[in-house]
Amino acid sequence: MLDPAARFFTPKATERDRAVFEAGLALGMVVHQFTGVPLKSNGDAELLEKVIERSILAQPYRVKAEVSINKRFNHDPGNPYDYSTLKTSDLNVLVEVRYGRVRVRARLKHIGELNFNLAYIEDIEET
């Protein structure tokens, strides 16, 4: 695999390190780029799901993205002031990264028992 940016990373960073790093970057991008987006309807949320997925896949080494947004956006279309904004707790995001021989599946979602929006590694495989 040819990675033109590899020379900027320490040689101590393994393919596994890079795959995990890239997955974390993708989830962080979602939180920091998309929370706060105004939404008026569940249809708006469905469109945004696809936009977020495409944004993730535009980044290097991302091979899969699945986004679901908690559908709570049923606002009055006749009231210009009746809208909500996307919160991190509304998101359930899966990203899969392949870097070299490593595949990482990472997720961002609200964990009720922790009362926290957790980004975590679901799985790592090396071939």
N, C-alpha and C positions, 0 to 999 in steps of 0.2 A: 504494500500500500504506500503510495506516495502522498505525503502530507507536507505541503510547502511551509507550514508553520512549525514543524517539528523541531527545527533548529533553535527555536526560541525557548523551548522547554528544556528543563534540566534533563540530562541523560538518565538520571535516577527515576524519572517518571516512566512507569510501565504503561503498556497498552491498557491495562486494567485501570490504572490511575486516570489516564486520559479519557476513557469511556465514562467513568464516574464523574469526572470533572465536567465533561460536555453535557451529561444529563442534568447535573445541578445547574449549569448555566441556563439550560432550556427552561427549567421550572422557575428559576428566578426571573427570567425574562417575562414569563407569563404574569407573575405576580406584579412586577413593577411596571409593565407596559399596559396591562389591561384592567387592573382594578381601578375603579372610579369611572369607568365608561358608563355614560347615561343609557338606560334601557327603559323603554315604555311598555314593551309587550314580550310575551314568550317567543313570538316570531323573531323579534330583535335578538333575543338570547340565542336562538337556533342559528341565526346568521353569524353571530359573533363566535359561536363554537367552531364553525368552519374557518373563519378568519384566523382564529388562534391556532388551529391545527395547521393551516397553511404556513403561518408564521414560524411555527416550530420546525416544520419540514424544510423551510428555506435555509436553515442553519446547517453548518457542516456536520456530517455523520449522523444526522437524525433520520431514522428509517421508518418510524411509525409514530403517530400522534393521535390520541383520542381525547376529546374534550367534551365534558357534559357540564352544563350549567343548571343549577337548581332553578326550576321554572316557577318563579314567584312574581313575575312581572305582568300583572293584569291591571293595568292602569287605565284611567278614563281617557280615551283618545280625544275627547272634546275639551279636556282641561290641559292647557299647555304647561301647567305647573305640576301635574301629577305624573311623576316618573321616579325611578330609583337608580342607584348606581351599583355596579357590579362589586361585590365584596369577595375577598379571598375565600371565605367560607361557602360561597356559592359554587366554587370550582371543584371538579374532579378531573384531574389531568393525568394522563399516562403518556410517557415519552419513552421511546426505545432508541438507543444509540448503538451503533456498531462502529467500533474502532479497532482495526486490525482483526485479531482473532477473538475479540471480546464483544459480547452483547450485554447491555445493561438495560433493565426495565426499571424506571423510576416513576414515582407517583406523587402528586400533590392532592390532598383532600383534607377536609375537616374531620378530625377524630373526636367524637363526642366525649368519650371517657377521659380524654386529655384536655378537652375544651381548647383545642389548638388546631391550626391549619398546618398539617405536617407534610413536609417534603421528605420522602424516604426512598430507599432502594428496595424494590420488590424482588429482583432477581439479578444474578450475574452468572453468565455462562462463558466459558472459554473453550474454544475448539482447537 
